[in-house]
Amino acid sequence: MNPKEYKYTQEHEWICPESGNKGKTGLTDYAQSQLGDIVFLDLPAPGTQVEQFRKIGEVESVKAVSDIFAPVSGKVSEVNQTAIDKPQLVNEDPYGAGWLVRLELSKSSELDALMDSDKYDKFVAELSEEESE
């Protein structure tokens, strides 16, 4: 379900490491399914410095407004304007067209603090069990 080459946070963000010490980030499939229909994204402007696990924006759905956190520290190099214009892309394709920002990583070692896909799958399964109790 979750792409194997990505890394994940406990707040349900992902990062796809790319060449040149960059990474594309977004919300996981679990996050978008919990949020419901996404209607608005507030994302940082290119050039913004972000810190790992700190708030970088907000996502608004028909259910709630939730914070978006940076999976790693770095500088925002690109924002997905298409997703801002059509926020439902996050629901439709959270790991593809619905990506949010591209970062230039300042500390690639921070990727080690994130979960791989197997750990994230297990984390989500445990959350789902708790919700069904």
Buried (B, 14 or more C-beta within 10 A) or exposed (E): EBBEEBBBBEBBBBBBBEEEEBBBBBBBBBBBEBBEEBBEBEBBEEEBEBBBBEEBBEBBBEEEEBEBBBBBBBBBBBBBEEBBEBBEBBBEBBBEBBBBBBBBBBEEEBBEEBBBBEEBBEBBEEBEEEEEE
